[in-house]
């Protein structure tokens, strides 16, 4: 049994979700793997004495071997398929049309389904639509569909294709931390990583300044893993009091998630992440606002549950428009 420690900023919902996605991937290799969260020192090479959030995984896999394979597959367009009206197609063939899900394949493993943006669709004149004309703006739209405008034209499959294409072909990952840390020039339509968002508060620099000095960056593997984590740990298309807006973990524009300890297997970890009290787990709950910049949504850094700002507070970094989806 090997213990793997991943340095994760638990305040960053994108990093947290990427860790969840990685746990889901590891479950394909080791069904008995367990995970827990804690604070620890010695996990940051640049600051060995500093304490950091750690997602700890106990598994029988060889980290270097599996990390290298997962990195190659995440960056391979052949490992991804889009589910469209015409069936299962390459990502490039899904651009601009209805896309119900993506499938990510690992060698000789069952596929992982990514569908976080998709709540429901409608058939109009024998054509599948994600939104009906002259209908309420939230009609068929998941809270996790954060993109609009030019990204709408790319669609979920096109945005995934952009992230996949941005992964260097010569990537040499020796551990899972390398996958999460990979940073390249570019942007993400999924907008799941506050550290690379357009918001100056979360990124630390304004969008205009970032554009001037050409420092717009994206962590493509982190975003892809976060999309997997969202779809498996916080699935869309749910109804009832626990998901009043169709998405587990989201109420209005507040995303609530939990870290857990001690170690839990994957099935119980999914429940603990959503705040289900699973004995003997102790949960630490956080809340992240889904902010709005005009018609675009993005995730903000989280705070301990109960002290978040109002979900209607918006963001005046790029636009002071109110959320038109309420």
C-alpha positions in Angstrom: 0.0 0.0 0.0 1.3 3.5 -1.0 0.3 6.8 0.6 0.1 9.6 -1.9 -0.1 13.2 -0.6 -1.5 15.9 -2.9 -1.1 19.6 -1.9 -4.5 21.1 -2.6 -5.8 24.5 -1.7 -9.2 23.4 -0.3 -10.4 27.0 -0.6 -10.1 26.7 -4.3 -13.1 24.8 -5.5 -11.4 24.0 -8.8 -8.5 22.3 -7.1 -10.8 20.5 -4.7 -12.9 19.2 -7.6 -9.8 18.2 -9.5 -8.8 16.1 -6.5 -12.3 14.5 -6.6 -11.9 13.8 -10.3 -8.5 12.3 -9.7 -10.0 10.0 -7.0 -12.6 8.9 -9.5 -9.9 8.1 -12.0 -7.9 6.2 -9.4 -11.0 4.2 -8.6 -10.6 2.7 -12.1 -7.2 1.4 -11.2 -7.8 0.5 -7.5 -11.3 -0.1 -6.3 -10.1 -0.3 -2.7 -8.3 3.0 -2.7 -9.2 5.3 0.2 -8.8 9.1 0.7 -8.9 11.7 3.5 -8.2 15.4 3.9 -5.9 17.0 6.5 -3.4 19.8 7.2 0.2 18.8 7.0 3.7 20.2 6.6 6.5 19.0 4.3 4.3 18.7 1.1 5.4 22.0 -0.5 9.0 21.6 -1.7 9.6 25.4 -1.8 8.3 25.8 1.8 8.8 22.5 3.6 7.9 24.0 7.0 4.6 25.5 5.8 1.3 23.8 6.5 -0.9 23.0 3.5 -4.2 21.3 2.8 -3.5 17.7 1.8 -5.7 15.1 0.0 -4.1 11.9 1.2 -4.7 8.7 -0.8 -3.9 5.1 0.2 -3.7 2.9 -2.8 -1.8 0.0 -4.3 -1.1 1.7 -7.7 2.4 2.8 -8.7 2.0 6.6 -8.8 4.6 7.3 -11.5 3.2 4.8 -13.9 -0.4 5.7 -13.5 0.2 9.5 -13.4 2.1 9.2 -16.7 -0.7 7.2 -18.3 -3.5 9.4 -17.0 -1.6 12.5 -18.2 -1.2 11.1 -21.7 -4.8 10.1 -21.9 -6.2 13.4 -20.7 -4.1 15.2 -23.4 -5.1 12.8 -26.1 -8.0 13.7 -28.4 -8.4 10.0 -29.2 -9.3 9.3 -25.5 -12.3 11.7 -25.6 -15.6 11.3 -27.3 -18.7 13.5 -27.4 -22.3 12.3 -27.3 -24.3 14.2 -29.9 -27.5 13.8 -31.9 -25.5 11.7 -34.4 -24.1 9.4 -31.7 -20.6 9.1 -30.2 -18.2 11.4 -32.2 -14.7 13.0 -31.8 -14.8 16.3 -29.8 -14.1 18.3 -33.0 -17.4 17.1 -34.5 -19.4 18.3 -31.5 -18.6 22.0 -31.9 -21.7 24.2 -32.1 -24.3 21.5 -31.6 -26.1 19.8 -28.8 -23.8 17.7 -26.6 -25.3 15.5 -23.9 -22.0 14.2 -22.4 -18.3 13.5 -22.9 -16.6 10.2 -22.4 -13.1 9.9 -21.2 -11.4 6.5 -21.8 -8.5 4.9 -20.0 -6.8 1.8 -21.5 -8.8 -1.3 -20.6 -10.9 0.7 -18.0 -14.6 1.6 -18.0 -15.2 5.1 -19.3 -15.7 8.2 -17.2 -18.7 10.3 -18.2 -18.5 14.1 -18.0 -21.9 16.0 -18.2 -21.8 18.7 -15.5 -23.2 21.4 -17.7 -26.2 19.4 -18.9 -29.5 19.4 -17.0 -32.1 18.5 -19.5 -32.9 19.1 -23.2 -35.9 19.4 -25.4 -36.9 18.0 -28.8 -38.3 20.6 -31.1 -39.0 19.8 -34.8 -37.0 16.6 -34.4 -33.9 18.5 -33.2 -32.4 18.3 -29.7 -32.1 21.7 -28.0 -30.5 22.6 -24.7 -32.8 25.5 -24.4 -36.2 26.4 -25.9 -36.8 29.7 -27.7 -38.9 32.3 -25.8 -38.5 30.3 -22.6 -37.2 31.4 -19.1 -33.4 32.0 -19.3 -32.7 29.1 -16.9 -34.7 26.7 -19.0 -32.6 23.5 -19.3 -29.5 25.2 -18.0 -27.3 23.7 -15.3 -25.7 25.9 -12.7 -22.4 24.5 -13.9 -22.9 25.8 -17.4 -20.8 28.9 -16.8 -20.0 29.9 -20.3 -21.7 32.2 -22.8 -21.0 34.2 -25.9 -18.2 32.9 -28.1 -17.8 29.9 -25.8 -21.4 29.0 -26.4 -20.5 28.6 -30.1 -17.8 26.1 -29.1 -20.1 24.2 -26.8 -19.1 21.7 -24.1 -17.2 19.4 -26.5 -15.4 22.3 -28.2 -14.2 23.7 -24.8 -13.0 20.3 -23.8 -11.1 20.0 -27.1 -9.4 23.3 -26.5 -8.2 22.1 -23.1 -7.0 18.8 -24.5 -5.1 20.5 -27.3 -3.3 22.8 -24.8 -1.7 19.9 -23.0 2.0 19.6 -24.2 2.6 16.4 -26.1 5.9 16.0 -24.4 4.4 16.1 -20.9 6.4 13.9 -18.5 4.3 13.5 -15.4 6.1 11.6 -12.6 3.3 12.1 -10.0 -0.3 13.2 -9.8 0.8 16.6 -8.4 2.4 17.3 -11.8 -1.0 16.9 -13.5 -2.6 19.4 -11.2 0.3 21.9 -11.4 0.6 22.0 -15.2 0.1 25.6 -16.4 0.1 26.8 -19.9 -0.8 30.0 -21.8 -4.5 30.3 -22.7 -7.9 30.2 -21.0 -10.7 27.9 -20.1 -14.4 28.2 -21.0 -15.3 25.9 -18.1 -14.1 28.5 -15.6 -13.7 26.1 -12.7 -10.3 27.3 -11.4 -10.5 30.6 -9.5 -6.7 30.8 -9.6 -6.9 31.4 -13.4 -10.2 33.2 -13.6 -10.8 36.7 -15.0 -11.6 37.9 -11.6 -8.7 40.1 -10.2 -9.6 39.3 -6.6 -9.1 35.6 -7.1 -6.3 35.7 -9.6 -4.4 38.6 -8.0 -4.3 40.7 -11.2 -6.9 42.5 -13.2 -8.1 41.1 -16.5 -6.9 44.2 -18.4 -3.5 44.0 -16.8 -3.3 40.3 -17.5 -4.1 40.9 -21.2 -1.6 43.8 -21.5 1.3 41.7 -20.2 0.1 38.5 -21.8 -0.1 36.4 -18.6 -3.5 34.7 -19.1 -2.9 31.1 -18.0 -4.9 27.9 -17.6 -4.3 24.6 -15.9 -5.8 22.3 -18.5 -5.4 19.0 -16.7 -6.8 20.5 -13.5 -9.8 21.8 -15.4 -10.5 18.5 -17.1 -10.2 16.6 -13.8 -12.4 19.2 -12.1 -15.1 18.5 -14.8 -14.8 14.8 -14.0 -15.1 15.5 -10.3 -18.1 17.7 -10.8 -19.9 15.2 -12.9 -19.3 12.3 -10.5 -19.2 13.8 -7.1 -21.8 16.6 -7.7 -24.0 15.3 -10.6 -26.5 17.4 -12.5 -30.1 16.7 -13.2 -31.3 16.1 -9.6 -34.6 17.3 -8.2 -35.9 17.7 -4.6 -35.1 19.8 -1.5 -31.4 18.8 -1.7 -30.9 20.1 -5.2 -33.5 22.9 -5.7 -31.6 24.2 -8.8 -31.0 20.8 -10.4 -27.4 20.3 -9.2 -26.2 18.5 -6.1 -24.4 20.9 -3.7 -25.7 24.2 -5.2 -28.4 26.4 -3.8 -29.0 29.6 -5.8 -25.3 30.6 -6.6 -23.6 29.0 -3.6 -21.7 25.8 -4.1 -21.3 23.9 -0.8 -18.7 21.1 -0.5 -16.9 19.2 2.2 -13.5 17.7 3.0 -13.5 14.6 5.1 -11.4 12.4 7.4 -10.5 9.8 8.4 -10.0 7.7 5.2 -13.1 6.6 3.2 -13.5 4.5 0.1 -14.7 6.2 -3.1 -18.4 5.5 -2.7 -18.5 7.0 0.8 -16.1 9.9 -0.2 -18.7 11.0 -2.9 -21.3 11.2 -0.2 -19.1 13.0 2.3 -18.1 15.5 -0.3 -21.8 16.4 -0.6 -22.2 16.9 3.1 -23.8 13.5 3.9 -22.8 12.6 7.5 -21.2 9.2 7.0 -19.8 7.6 10.2 -17.0 7.8 11.2 -16.2 10.8 8.9 -15.8 14.3 10.3 -16.7 16.9 7.7 -15.3 20.4 7.1 -17.8 22.4 5.1 -17.0 25.3 2.7 -19.0 27.5 0.5 -18.0 29.1 -2.8 -20.0 31.7 -4.6 -20.7 31.2 -8.3 -20.0 34.8 -9.4 -21.2 36.6 -12.6 -19.4 38.8 -15.0 -22.1 39.9 -17.4 -23.5 36.6 -18.8 -20.4 34.6 -17.7 -20.3 32.6 -14.5 -17.1 31.7 -12.6 -16.2 30.1 -9.3 -14.9 32.2 -6.4 -12.5 31.1 -3.7 -14.5 29.5 -0.9 -14.9 30.4 2.8 -15.9 28.3 5.8 -19.6 27.5 5.6 -21.9 30.1 7.2 -19.8 33.2 6.6 -19.9 33.6 2.8 -20.9 36.8 1.2 -24.4 37.1 -0.3 -24.9 35.2 -3.5 -26.4 38.3 -5.0 -23.3 40.4 -4.3 -22.0 40.0 -7.8 -18.6 41.1 -9.0 -17.6 44.6 -10.2 -14.2 43.5 -11.6 -15.5 43.3 -15.2 -19.2 44.2 -15.0 -21.8 45.2 -12.4 -24.6 43.5 -14.2 -26.9 41.4 -12.0 -27.3 37.8 -12.5 -29.9 37.6 -15.2 -30.5 33.9 -14.6 -32.4 34.2 -11.4 
